[in-house]
């Protein structure tokens, strides 16, 4: 992202990429009606976190997002065996949530902190902080959907 160095990319892994990968994987699992099995979620999230190093490649801006969406779908398929088209749909829903929350939250956060967009993008720590709103939104989505999935399962099994 914008000429990110290896050091910046490695710092971003635990600060932004791992938390984002965990909540996104949780949301995808919940949207698919899968239980939140922590071992599978951790495996998918760790693979996805490492895949985030794709930002170091000299590719057009935005292409890393496409690569990450496809990789999340592939990893989810490998660990769950769910229908690939349903997985793609769940991943797209997650990216829509991220986009909406970023559209709502980034400008007020920049005004509040007096940071420019370029400063936020260049600094892995700031990027991690600015990603908290959409990470919380994805976490909320995952937990609420999982709650309803479990209630539905309990009603069916009665």
C-alpha positions in Angstrom: 0.0 0.0 0.0 1.6 3.3 -1.1 5.2 1.9 -1.2 4.9 0.1 2.2 8.2 -1.3 3.5 8.7 -4.8 4.8 9.1 -3.4 8.3 5.8 -1.5 8.0 4.1 -4.6 6.6 5.4 -6.8 9.4 4.2 -4.3 12.0 0.8 -4.2 10.4 0.4 -8.0 10.7 -0.4 -8.1 14.5 -1.8 -4.6 14.7 -4.3 -4.6 11.8 -4.1 -7.8 9.7 -4.5 -10.5 12.4 -7.5 -8.8 14.2 -9.1 -8.0 10.8 -8.6 -11.6 9.6 -10.1 -13.0 12.8 -13.3 -10.9 12.8 -13.7 -11.3 9.0 -13.4 -15.1 9.3 -15.8 -15.1 12.2 -18.3 -13.0 10.1 -17.9 -15.3 7.1 -18.5 -18.4 9.2 -21.5 -16.9 10.9 -23.0 -15.7 7.6 -22.6 -19.2 6.2 -24.5 -20.6 9.3 -21.4 -22.3 10.6 -20.6 -22.6 14.3 -17.7 -20.4 15.4 -15.2 -23.2 15.7 -12.1 -21.4 17.0 -9.5 -23.9 15.6 -10.9 -23.5 12.1 -11.3 -19.7 12.5 -7.7 -19.4 13.8 -6.3 -21.5 10.9 -8.1 -19.4 8.3 -7.3 -16.2 10.0 -3.6 -17.0 10.3 -3.4 -18.0 6.6 -5.2 -14.8 5.7 -2.9 -12.7 7.9 0.2 -14.0 6.1 -1.6 -13.5 2.8 -1.8 -9.8 3.7 1.9 -9.5 2.8 0.5 -9.3 -0.8 0.5 -5.5 -0.1 4.3 -5.6 -0.7 3.8 -6.7 -4.4 4.0 -4.0 -7.1 0.4 -4.4 -8.2 -2.3 -1.8 -9.0 -4.0 -0.2 -6.0 -7.0 -2.2 -5.0 -5.8 -5.5 -6.5 -4.6 -6.6 -3.1 -8.2 -6.4 -1.9 -9.3 -8.7 -4.7 -6.5 -11.1 -3.9 -7.4 -11.1 -0.2 -11.1 -11.7 -0.9 -10.4 -14.6 -3.1 -7.8 -16.1 -0.7 -10.3 -15.8 2.2 -12.9 -17.6 0.2 -10.4 -20.4 -0.8 -9.2 -20.8 2.8 -12.7 -21.0 4.1 -13.6 -23.6 1.5 -10.6 -25.7 2.4 -11.5 -25.7 6.1 -15.3 -26.0 5.9 -16.1 -27.6 2.6 -19.0 -25.2 2.1 -20.3 -24.1 -1.3 -17.8 -21.7 -2.9 -20.4 -19.4 -4.3 -22.0 -19.0 -0.9 -18.6 -18.3 0.6 -17.9 -15.6 -2.1 -21.3 -14.0 -1.2 -20.4 -14.0 2.5 -17.0 -12.4 1.8 -18.6 -9.8 -0.4 -21.0 -8.9 2.4 -18.1 -8.5 4.8 -16.3 -6.1 2.3 -19.6 -4.2 1.9 -19.8 -3.8 5.7 -16.1 -2.6 5.8 -16.8 -0.1 3.0 -19.9 1.3 4.6 -18.3 1.6 8.1 -15.2 3.2 6.6 -17.3 5.7 4.7 -19.1 6.7 7.9 -16.1 6.7 10.3 -12.9 7.7 8.5 -13.7 11.4 8.0 -14.8 12.0 11.6 -11.8 10.1 12.9 -9.5 12.2 10.7 -11.1 15.4 11.9 -10.9 14.3 15.5 -7.3 13.2 15.3 -6.0 15.9 12.8 -4.3 13.1 10.7 -4.5 13.2 7.0 -5.5 10.1 5.0 -2.0 9.7 3.7 -0.6 9.7 7.3 -3.0 7.1 8.4 -2.3 4.8 5.4 1.4 5.1 5.8 1.5 4.3 9.5 0.6 0.7 10.5 -0.4 1.7 14.0 -2.7 4.4 12.8 -4.2 2.1 10.2 -4.8 -0.4 13.0 -6.6 2.2 15.1 -8.6 3.5 12.2 -9.7 -0.1 11.4 -11.3 -0.6 14.8 -14.7 0.7 13.8 -15.2 -1.8 11.0 -13.6 -4.6 13.0 -16.1 -3.9 15.7 -18.9 -3.9 13.1 -17.7 -7.3 11.7 -17.4 -8.7 15.2 -20.9 -7.5 16.1 -22.2 -9.0 12.8 -20.5 -12.3 13.6 -21.7 -12.6 17.2 -25.3 -11.5 16.4 -25.6 -13.8 13.4 -24.0 -16.7 15.4 -26.6 -16.1 18.2 -29.5 -16.4 15.7 -27.8 -19.4 14.1 -27.6 -21.2 17.5 -31.2 -20.3 18.4 -32.4 -21.7 15.0 -30.4 -24.9 15.5 -31.8 -25.3 19.1 -35.3 -24.9 17.8 -34.8 -27.4 15.0 -33.3 -30.0 17.4 -36.2 -29.8 19.8 
